[in-house]
Amino acid sequence: MTTVTLKKGEGRTIKAGGAWIFDNEIESIKGTFKNGSLVKVEDFDGYPMGSGYINQNSKIRVRMMTRKADQEIDDAFLMMRVKNAWEYRKTCVDTSSCRVIFGEADFLPGLTVDKYEDVLVVECLTLGMEQFKEKIAAMLREVLAKDGIQIRLVFERSDAREREKEGLSRYKGILWNCDAMTEEEALFYARHVHIVENGVKYEVDVIDGQKTGFFLDQKYNRLAMQKICKGKKVLDCFTHMGTFALNAGIAGAAEVMGLDISEYAIEQATANAKRNDLSDTVKFRMANVLDELPKLYEAGKSYDVVILDPPAFTKSRQATKNAIKGYREINMKGLKLVSDGGYLATCSCSHFMTEELLKKTVKEAAKAVHKRLRQVEFRTQSADHPILWAADESYYLKFIIFQVVEEK
């Protein structure tokens, strides 16, 4: 096998427990290989570091799959990784719908698999993982079947732009469907997957929905908002499929409005409200949130609870400065609408917007609009999206609940 040797003093990330080796950390590569091939990695002095796969199209030159020098990356190894990932989820989360494999944090870098009841959705972002994705999906079906879970459909959503950086084309389509379904039936099924989360019913479209169809990472953050929203007037910004709004509604909120710029998202959210018999109290409207919030403020509107769940304002370190301005602006506008004694829930889903940076930005926003905040709770992504320490990219979601207090 080809051997990758690190420069002296490099490899600090993998030595601390991470999974990536960057191009500028490599001293030499001995042996012939193709992009996507498995390689051995050793330190400058020959000390074995483990194995991973290489791609010269990427600045992340090697992604590690094992730290054991003598470990074979074979079927037994992959099955071990799959079993470990599933056993962990069974211990930590409700597995009816959950993320089953979370890339580097499950030591299968570049691969994500989400489970929506009896449908698996696979996202493969790296060339090295292309050779394993279908085998891993088949192994997952086998492991789940032993727990009485029969998967009917495996759909691939590898249509993110990140694939192009790896020299891969974007793709989505059926990987596998049970013999009982024709292709037409399978595609219909993929557009109408019914799930229940926190007591809320949803219909998920895994073909054209955002990411793999649904944002599973906010599951327990949505649940945390239920107790706060009971009896309250709630504004849910960037509502997507109405997830926070519907959790507020099912908890007994007096009145809920959800805003989103996507017409398709609003149609989905409205249908989900009807599905949960919440159409009378939970309403949705298409709007650009950044433009709409000042209009609501000027109209004299106020809310007991304002929820801000914006898309990532930055996907690169270089764009972080502009992202800070975006987060500051949206929090200032949201805070103006919170009544005294009310609550603000705010978050960031970019790992470049660190916990410290988000807190600093919200603090500045509160100061600018003369609001005093009392932290209720700080939360992160659901445990089925585990945070692997030393792999900073696995920690991306920060979620903070505040009370906006007034001295009396």
Buried (B, 14 or more C-beta within 10 A) or exposed (E): EBBBBBEEEBBEBBEEEBBBBBEEBBEEBEEEBEBBBBBBBBBBEEEBBBBBBBBEEBEBBBBBBBBEEEEEBEEEBBBBBBBEBBEBBEEEBBBEBBBBBBBBBBBBBBBBBBBBBBBBBBBBBBBBBBBBBBEBBBBBBEBBEEEEBEBBBBBBBBBBEBBEBBBBEEEBEBBBBBEEBEEEEBBEBBBEBEBEBBEBBBBBBBBEBBBBBBBBBBBBBBBBBBEBBEEBBBBBBBBBBBBBBBBBBBBEBBBBBBBBBBEBBBEBBBBBBEBBEBBEBBBBEBBEBBEBBEEBBEEEBBBBBBBBBBEBBBBEEEBBEEBBEBBBBBBBBBBBBBBEEBBBBBBBBBBBBBEEBBBBBBEBBBEBBEBEBEEBEEBBBBBBBBBBEBBBBBBBBBBBBBBBEEEE
